[in-house]
Amino acid sequence: MADDEENIPLMQKLMDNSFLLLFIGVLIPTVTYLIWGIMELVSIPLAQ
């Protein structure tokens, strides 16, 4: 029984963790849009 638990691949453990997948699914778009927004703000020319 202990051998079965040790032989579970890392990717399967990751995919079985629903909360981790939810966290990653929220984190990646948030960080992407945040970086995109900062790039847009930086690219706006300064007023004279």
PQR file of N, CA, C, O and H, with PARSE charges and radii, in Angstrom:
ATOM      1  N   MET A   1       0.827  -1.198   0.000 -0.4000 1.5000
ATOM      2  CA  MET A   1       0.000   0.000   0.000 -0.0000 2.0000
ATOM      3  C   MET A   1       0.868   1.259   0.000  0.5500 1.7000
ATOM      4  O   MET A   1       0.540   2.231  -0.679 -0.5500 1.4000
ATOM      5  N   ALA A   2       1.965   1.252   0.749 -0.4000 1.5000
ATOM      6  CA  ALA A   2       2.840   2.424   0.815 -0.0000 2.0000
ATOM      7  C   ALA A   2       3.551   2.653  -0.511  0.5500 1.7000
ATOM      8  O   ALA A   2       3.818   3.795  -0.884 -0.5500 1.4000
ATOM      9  H   ALA A   2       2.232   0.462   1.301  0.4000 1.0000
ATOM     10  N   ASP A   3       3.863   1.560  -1.236 -0.4000 1.5000
ATOM     11  CA  ASP A   3       4.519   1.696  -2.541 -0.0000 2.0000
ATOM     12  C   ASP A   3       3.627   2.411  -3.540  0.5500 1.7000
ATOM     13  O   ASP A   3       4.116   3.195  -4.354 -0.5500 1.4000
ATOM     14  H   ASP A   3       3.646   0.632  -0.934  0.4000 1.0000
ATOM     15  N   ASP A   4       2.314   2.150  -3.489 -0.4000 1.5000
ATOM     16  CA  ASP A   4       1.383   2.797  -4.417 -0.0000 2.0000
ATOM     17  C   ASP A   4       1.363   4.313  -4.223  0.5500 1.7000
ATOM     18  O   ASP A   4       1.301   5.062  -5.198 -0.5500 1.4000
ATOM     19  H   ASP A   4       1.918   1.514  -2.828  0.4000 1.0000
ATOM     20  N   GLU A   5       1.413   4.763  -2.979 -0.4000 1.5000
ATOM     21  CA  GLU A   5       1.391   6.200  -2.699 -0.0000 2.0000
ATOM     22  C   GLU A   5       2.697   6.876  -3.116  0.5500 1.7000
ATOM     23  O   GLU A   5       2.684   8.030  -3.544 -0.5500 1.4000
ATOM     24  H   GLU A   5       1.463   4.154  -2.187  0.4000 1.0000
ATOM     25  N   GLU A   6       3.799   6.186  -2.998 -0.4000 1.5000
ATOM     26  CA  GLU A   6       5.087   6.770  -3.355 -0.0000 2.0000
ATOM     27  C   GLU A   6       5.278   6.861  -4.863  0.5500 1.7000
ATOM     28  O   GLU A   6       6.031   7.714  -5.335 -0.5500 1.4000
ATOM     29  H   GLU A   6       3.810   5.249  -2.650  0.4000 1.0000
ATOM     30  N   ASN A   7       4.616   6.005  -5.622 -0.4000 1.5000
ATOM     31  CA  ASN A   7       4.807   5.958  -7.064 -0.0000 2.0000
ATOM     32  C   ASN A   7       3.856   6.862  -7.842  0.5500 1.7000
ATOM     33  O   ASN A   7       3.837   6.809  -9.072 -0.5500 1.4000
ATOM     34  H   ASN A   7       4.005   5.313  -5.239  0.4000 1.0000
ATOM     35  N   ILE A   8       3.073   7.684  -7.162 -0.4000 1.5000
ATOM     36  CA  ILE A   8       2.166   8.608  -7.855 -0.0000 2.0000
ATOM     37  C   ILE A   8       2.994   9.727  -8.468  0.5500 1.7000
ATOM     38  O   ILE A   8       3.738  10.404  -7.758 -0.5500 1.4000
ATOM     39  H   ILE A   8       3.088   7.726  -6.163  0.4000 1.0000
ATOM     40  N   PRO A   9       2.876   9.934  -9.784 -0.5600 1.5000
ATOM     41  CA  PRO A   9       3.670  10.988 -10.433  0.2800 2.0000
ATOM     42  C   PRO A   9       3.301  12.377  -9.914  0.5500 1.7000
ATOM     43  O   PRO A   9       2.182  12.617  -9.461 -0.5500 1.4000
ATOM     44  N   LEU A  10       4.270  13.275  -9.994 -0.4000 1.5000
ATOM     45  CA  LEU A  10       4.086  14.635  -9.495 -0.0000 2.0000
ATOM     46  C   LEU A  10       2.960  15.349 -10.240  0.5500 1.7000
ATOM     47  O   LEU A  10       2.151  16.044  -9.625 -0.5500 1.4000
ATOM     48  H   LEU A  10       5.179  13.080 -10.362  0.4000 1.0000
ATOM     49  N   MET A  11       2.905  15.179 -11.571 -0.4000 1.5000
ATOM     50  CA  MET A  11       1.872  15.856 -12.361 -0.0000 2.0000
ATOM     51  C   MET A  11       0.479  15.381 -11.972  0.5500 1.7000
ATOM     52  O   MET A  11      -0.465  16.171 -11.971 -0.5500 1.4000
ATOM     53  H   MET A  11       3.562  14.615 -12.071  0.4000 1.0000
ATOM     54  N   GLN A  12       0.339  14.092 -11.639 -0.4000 1.5000
ATOM     55  CA  GLN A  12      -0.966  13.579 -11.222 -0.0000 2.0000
ATOM     56  C   GLN A  12      -1.367  14.163  -9.878  0.5500 1.7000
ATOM     57  O   GLN A  12      -2.538  14.477  -9.663 -0.5500 1.4000
ATOM     58  H   GLN A  12       1.106  13.450 -11.640  0.4000 1.0000
ATOM     59  N   LYS A  13      -0.408  14.313  -8.968 -0.4000 1.5000
ATOM     60  CA  LYS A  13      -0.705  14.936  -7.678 -0.0000 2.0000
ATOM     61  C   LYS A  13      -1.158  16.383  -7.879  0.5500 1.7000
ATOM     62  O   LYS A  13      -2.077  16.849  -7.205 -0.5500 1.4000
ATOM     63  H   LYS A  13       0.543  14.058  -9.142  0.4000 1.0000
ATOM     64  N   LEU A  14      -0.508  17.094  -8.814 -0.4000 1.5000
ATOM     65  CA  LEU A  14      -0.873  18.477  -9.099 -0.0000 2.0000
ATOM     66  C   LEU A  14      -2.282  18.558  -9.678  0.5500 1.7000
ATOM     67  O   LEU A  14      -3.080  19.400  -9.265 -0.5500 1.4000
ATOM     68  H   LEU A  14       0.239  16.715  -9.361  0.4000 1.0000
ATOM     69  N   MET A  15      -2.585  17.685 -10.632 -0.4000 1.5000
ATOM     70  CA  MET A  15      -3.887  17.721 -11.292 -0.0000 2.0000
ATOM     71  C   MET A  15      -5.022  17.256 -10.380  0.5500 1.7000
ATOM     72  O   MET A  15      -6.181  17.603 -10.610 -0.5500 1.4000
ATOM     73  H   MET A  15      -1.937  17.001 -10.967  0.4000 1.0000
ATOM     74  N   ASP A  16      -4.705  16.486  -9.365 -0.4000 1.5000
ATOM     75  CA  ASP A  16      -5.731  16.023  -8.422 -0.0000 2.0000
ATOM     76  C   ASP A  16      -6.064  17.073  -7.371  0.5500 1.7000
ATOM     77  O   ASP A  16      -7.080  16.948  -6.685 -0.5500 1.4000
ATOM     78  H   ASP A  16      -3.764  16.205  -9.178  0.4000 1.0000
ATOM     79  N   ASN A  17      -5.239  18.099  -7.227 -0.4000 1.5000
ATOM     80  CA  ASN A  17      -5.454  19.122  -6.209 -0.0000 2.0000
ATOM     81  C   ASN A  17      -6.320  20.248  -6.798  0.5500 1.7000
ATOM     82  O   ASN A  17      -5.810  21.132  -7.487 -0.5500 1.4000
ATOM     83  H   ASN A  17      -4.415  18.200  -7.783  0.4000 1.0000
ATOM     84  N   SER A  18      -7.607  20.208  -6.527 -0.4000 1.5000
ATOM     85  CA  SER A  18      -8.550  21.166  -7.107 -0.0000 2.0000
ATOM     86  C   SER A  18      -8.281  22.598  -6.663  0.5500 1.7000
ATOM     87  O   SER A  18      -8.383  23.527  -7.465 -0.5500 1.4000
ATOM     88  H   SER A  18      -8.021  19.490  -5.967  0.4000 1.0000
ATOM     89  N   PHE A  19      -7.945  22.780  -5.410 -0.4000 1.5000
ATOM     90  CA  PHE A  19      -7.728  24.134  -4.909 -0.0000 2.0000
ATOM     91  C   PHE A  19      -6.473  24.760  -5.508  0.5500 1.7000
ATOM     92  O   PHE A  19      -6.443  25.963  -5.766 -0.5500 1.4000
ATOM     93  H   PHE A  19      -7.863  22.026  -4.758  0.4000 1.0000
ATOM     94  N   LEU A  20      -5.451  23.960  -5.727 -0.4000 1.5000
ATOM     95  CA  LEU A  20      -4.247  24.467  -6.371 -0.0000 2.0000
ATOM     96  C   LEU A  20      -4.541  24.873  -7.810  0.5500 1.7000
ATOM     97  O   LEU A  20      -4.062  25.906  -8.276 -0.5500 1.4000
ATOM     98  H   LEU A  20      -5.476  22.983  -5.517  0.4000 1.0000
ATOM     99  N   LEU A  21      -5.327  24.063  -8.516 -0.4000 1.5000
ATOM    100  CA  LEU A  21      -5.703  24.402  -9.892 -0.0000 2.0000
ATOM    101  C   LEU A  21      -6.543  25.675  -9.928  0.5500 1.7000
ATOM    102  O   LEU A  21      -6.375  26.504 -10.822 -0.5500 1.4000
ATOM    103  H   LEU A  21      -5.716  23.224  -8.138  0.4000 1.0000
ATOM    104  N   LEU A  22      -7.446  25.834  -8.963 -0.4000 1.5000
ATOM    105  CA  LEU A  22      -8.250  27.049  -8.877 -0.0000 2.0000
ATOM    106  C   LEU A  22      -7.355  28.262  -8.622  0.5500 1.7000
ATOM    107  O   LEU A  22      -7.527  29.303  -9.256 -0.5500 1.4000
ATOM    108  H   LEU A  22      -7.583  25.160  -8.237  0.4000 1.0000
ATOM    109  N   PHE A  23      -6.413  28.134  -7.709 -0.4000 1.5000
ATOM    110  CA  PHE A  23      -5.488  29.224  -7.387 -0.0000 2.0000
ATOM    111  C   PHE A  23      -4.661  29.612  -8.608  0.5500 1.7000
ATOM    112  O   PHE A  23      -4.500  30.796  -8.900 -0.5500 1.4000
ATOM    113  H   PHE A  23      -6.274  27.288  -7.194  0.4000 1.0000
ATOM    114  N   ILE A  24      -4.140  28.623  -9.316 -0.4000 1.5000
ATOM    115  CA  ILE A  24      -3.341  28.893 -10.521 -0.0000 2.0000
ATOM    116  C   ILE A  24      -4.215  29.523 -11.604  0.5500 1.7000
ATOM    117  O   ILE A  24      -3.773  30.427 -12.313 -0.5500 1.4000
ATOM    118  H   ILE A  24      -4.271  27.660  -9.079  0.4000 1.0000
ATOM    119  N   GLY A  25      -5.453  29.045 -11.731 -0.4000 1.5000
ATOM    120  CA  GLY A  25      -6.363  29.579 -12.733 -0.0000 2.0000
ATOM    121  C   GLY A  25      -6.774  31.016 -12.477  0.5500 1.7000
ATOM    122  O   GLY A  25      -7.120  31.729 -13.419 -0.5500 1.4000
ATOM    123  H   GLY A  25      -5.812  28.311 -11.155  0.4000 1.0000
ATOM    124  N   VAL A  26      -6.748  31.454 -11.249 -0.4000 1.5000
ATOM    125  CA  VAL A  26      -7.055  32.845 -10.927 -0.0000 2.0000
ATOM    126  C   VAL A  26      -5.780  33.692 -10.958  0.5500 1.7000
ATOM    127  O   VAL A  26      -5.815  34.847 -11.384 -0.5500 1.4000
ATOM    128  H   VAL A  26      -6.467  30.874 -10.483  0.4000 1.0000
ATOM    129  N   LEU A  27      -4.676  33.135 -10.516 -0.4000 1.5000
ATOM    130  CA  LEU A  27      -3.423  33.878 -10.407 -0.0000 2.0000
ATOM    131  C   LEU A  27      -2.848  34.260 -11.776  0.5500 1.7000
ATOM    132  O   LEU A  27      -2.431  35.402 -11.967 -0.5500 1.4000
ATOM    133  H   LEU A  27      -4.648  32.197 -10.170  0.4000 1.0000
ATOM    134  N   ILE A  28      -2.822  33.341 -12.709 -0.4000 1.5000
ATOM    135  CA  ILE A  28      -2.181  33.604 -14.008 -0.0000 2.0000
ATOM    136  C   ILE A  28      -2.894  34.726 -14.773  0.5500 1.7000
ATOM    137  O   ILE A  28      -2.213  35.642 -15.234 -0.5500 1.4000
ATOM    138  H   ILE A  28      -3.161  32.413 -12.554  0.4000 1.0000
ATOM    139  N   PRO A  29      -4.236  34.710 -14.939 -0.5600 1.5000
ATOM    140  CA  PRO A  29      -4.870  35.846 -15.623  0.2800 2.0000
ATOM    141  C   PRO A  29      -4.711  37.159 -14.864  0.5500 1.7000
ATOM    142  O   PRO A  29      -4.557  38.210 -15.486 -0.5500 1.4000
ATOM    143  N   THR A  30      -4.744  37.120 -13.537 -0.4000 1.5000
ATOM    144  CA  THR A  30      -4.591  38.337 -12.750 -0.0000 2.0000
ATOM    145  C   THR A  30      -3.221  38.961 -12.981  0.5500 1.7000
ATOM    146  O   THR A  30      -3.116  40.165 -13.219 -0.5500 1.4000
ATOM    147  H   THR A  30      -4.869  36.267 -13.032  0.4000 1.0000
ATOM    148  N   VAL A  31      -2.186  38.157 -12.912 -0.4000 1.5000
ATOM    149  CA  VAL A  31      -0.829  38.672 -13.114 -0.0000 2.0000
ATOM    150  C   VAL A  31      -0.658  39.149 -14.562  0.5500 1.7000
ATOM    151  O   VAL A  31      -0.031  40.180 -14.807 -0.5500 1.4000
ATOM    152  H   VAL A  31      -2.272  37.180 -12.719  0.4000 1.0000
ATOM    153  N   THR A  32      -1.214  38.403 -15.515 -0.4000 1.5000
ATOM    154  CA  THR A  32      -1.102  38.787 -16.923 -0.0000 2.0000
ATOM    155  C   THR A  32      -1.751  40.142 -17.180  0.5500 1.7000
ATOM    156  O   THR A  32      -1.140  41.010 -17.803 -0.5500 1.4000
ATOM    157  H   THR A  32      -1.723  37.565 -15.316  0.4000 1.0000
ATOM    158  N   TYR A  33      -2.984  40.331 -16.707 -0.4000 1.5000
ATOM    159  CA  TYR A  33      -3.674  41.605 -16.930 -0.0000 2.0000
ATOM    160  C   TYR A  33      -3.023  42.744 -16.157  0.5500 1.7000
ATOM    161  O   TYR A  33      -3.035  43.888 -16.612 -0.5500 1.4000
ATOM    162  H   TYR A  33      -3.479  39.626 -16.200  0.4000 1.0000
ATOM    163  N   LEU A  34      -2.459  42.446 -15.001 -0.4000 1.5000
ATOM    164  CA  LEU A  34      -1.758  43.468 -14.235 -0.0000 2.0000
ATOM    165  C   LEU A  34      -0.525  43.958 -14.996  0.5500 1.7000
ATOM    166  O   LEU A  34      -0.299  45.162 -15.117 -0.5500 1.4000
ATOM    167  H   LEU A  34      -2.449  41.517 -14.631  0.4000 1.0000
ATOM    168  N   ILE A  35       0.257  43.028 -15.499 -0.4000 1.5000
ATOM    169  CA  ILE A  35       1.447  43.402 -16.274 -0.0000 2.0000
ATOM    170  C   ILE A  35       1.039  44.132 -17.550  0.5500 1.7000
ATOM    171  O   ILE A  35       1.670  45.119 -17.929 -0.5500 1.4000
ATOM    172  H   ILE A  35       0.074  42.050 -15.401  0.4000 1.0000
ATOM    173  N   TRP A  36      -0.014  43.651 -18.212 -0.4000 1.5000
ATOM    174  CA  TRP A  36      -0.506  44.291 -19.428 -0.0000 2.0000
ATOM    175  C   TRP A  36      -0.941  45.734 -19.132  0.5500 1.7000
ATOM    176  O   TRP A  36      -0.628  46.642 -19.902 -0.5500 1.4000
ATOM    177  H   TRP A  36      -0.526  42.850 -17.904  0.4000 1.0000
ATOM    178  N   GLY A  37      -1.649  45.946 -18.038 -0.4000 1.5000
ATOM    179  CA  GLY A  37      -2.093  47.285 -17.660 -0.0000 2.0000
ATOM    180  C   GLY A  37      -0.939  48.216 -17.343  0.5500 1.7000
ATOM    181  O   GLY A  37      -0.958  49.389 -17.718 -0.5500 1.4000
ATOM    182  H   GLY A  37      -1.904  45.208 -17.413  0.4000 1.0000
ATOM    183  N   ILE A  38       0.064  47.699 -16.656 -0.4000 1.5000
ATOM    184  CA  ILE A  38       1.241  48.517 -16.358 -0.0000 2.0000
ATOM    185  C   ILE A  38       1.962  48.899 -17.641  0.5500 1.7000
ATOM    186  O   ILE A  38       2.416  50.035 -17.781 -0.5500 1.4000
ATOM    187  H   ILE A  38       0.080  46.747 -16.351  0.4000 1.0000
ATOM    188  N   MET A  39       2.072  47.962 -18.579 -0.4000 1.5000
ATOM    189  CA  MET A  39       2.724  48.262 -19.862 -0.0000 2.0000
ATOM    190  C   MET A  39       1.937  49.324 -20.635  0.5500 1.7000
ATOM    191  O   MET A  39       2.532  50.186 -21.281 -0.5500 1.4000
ATOM    192  H   MET A  39       1.703  47.040 -18.465  0.4000 1.0000
ATOM    193  N   GLU A  40       0.621  49.265 -20.572 -0.4000 1.5000
ATOM    194  CA  GLU A  40      -0.207  50.268 -21.245 -0.0000 2.0000
ATOM    195  C   GLU A  40      -0.012  51.649 -20.611  0.5500 1.7000
ATOM    196  O   GLU A  40       0.091  52.647 -21.324 -0.5500 1.4000
ATOM    197  H   GLU A  40       0.138  48.564 -20.047  0.4000 1.0000
ATOM    198  N   LEU A  41       0.039  51.711 -19.294 -0.4000 1.5000
ATOM    199  CA  LEU A  41       0.230  52.979 -18.608 -0.0000 2.0000
ATOM    200  C   LEU A  41       1.593  53.589 -18.903  0.5500 1.7000
ATOM    201  O   LEU A  41       1.716  54.802 -19.071 -0.5500 1.4000
ATOM    202  H   LEU A  41      -0.045  50.900 -18.715  0.4000 1.0000
ATOM    203  N   VAL A  42       2.605  52.752 -18.965 -0.4000 1.5000
ATOM    204  CA  VAL A  42       3.947  53.233 -19.235 -0.0000 2.0000
ATOM    205  C   VAL A  42       4.067  53.744 -20.677  0.5500 1.7000
ATOM    206  O   VAL A  42       4.839  54.661 -20.954 -0.5500 1.4000
ATOM    207  H   VAL A  42       2.505  51.766 -18.829  0.4000 1.0000
ATOM    208  N   SER A  43       3.298  53.144 -21.587 -0.4000 1.5000
ATOM    209  CA  SER A  43       3.411  53.517 -22.993 -0.0000 2.0000
ATOM    210  C   SER A  43       2.659  54.800 -23.351  0.5500 1.7000
ATOM    211  O   SER A  43       2.807  55.300 -24.466 -0.5500 1.4000
ATOM    212  H   SER A  43       2.670  52.399 -21.362  0.4000 1.0000
ATOM    213  N   ILE A  44       1.856  55.344 -22.430 -0.4000 1.5000
ATOM    214  CA  ILE A  44       1.130  56.587 -22.680 -0.0000 2.0000
ATOM    215  C   ILE A  44       2.128  57.741 -22.628  0.5500 1.7000
ATOM    216  O   ILE A  44       2.852  57.884 -21.643 -0.5500 1.4000
ATOM    217  H   ILE A  44       1.736  54.938 -21.524  0.4000 1.0000
ATOM    218  N   PRO A  45       2.175  58.567 -23.678 -0.5600 1.5000
ATOM    219  CA  PRO A  45       3.134  59.685 -23.669  0.2800 2.0000
ATOM    220  C   PRO A  45       2.752  60.727 -22.615  0.5500 1.7000
ATOM    221  O   PRO A  45       1.576  60.907 -22.301 -0.5500 1.4000
ATOM    222  N   LEU A  46       3.745  61.396 -22.087 -0.4000 1.5000
ATOM    223  CA  LEU A  46       3.519  62.434 -21.088 -0.0000 2.0000
ATOM    224  C   LEU A  46       2.959  63.697 -21.757  0.5500 1.7000
ATOM    225  O   LEU A  46       3.370  64.057 -22.860 -0.5500 1.4000
ATOM    226  H   LEU A  46       4.700  61.250 -22.343  0.4000 1.0000
ATOM    227  N   ALA A  47       2.030  64.354 -21.084 -0.4000 1.5000
ATOM    228  CA  ALA A  47       1.486  65.611 -21.592 -0.0000 2.0000
ATOM    229  C   ALA A  47       2.483  66.749 -21.368  0.5500 1.7000
ATOM    230  O   ALA A  47       3.267  66.731 -20.419 -0.5500 1.4000
ATOM    231  H   ALA A  47       1.697  64.061 -20.188  0.4000 1.0000
ATOM    232  N   GLN A  48       2.435  67.721 -22.247 -0.4000 1.5000
ATOM    233  CA  GLN A  48       3.364  68.834 -22.114 -0.0000 2.0000
ATOM    234  C   GLN A  48       2.724  70.016 -21.402  0.5500 1.7000
ATOM    235  O   GLN A  48       3.373  71.043 -21.205 -0.5500 1.4000
ATOM    236  H   GLN A  48       1.798  67.736 -23.018  0.4000 1.0000
TER
END
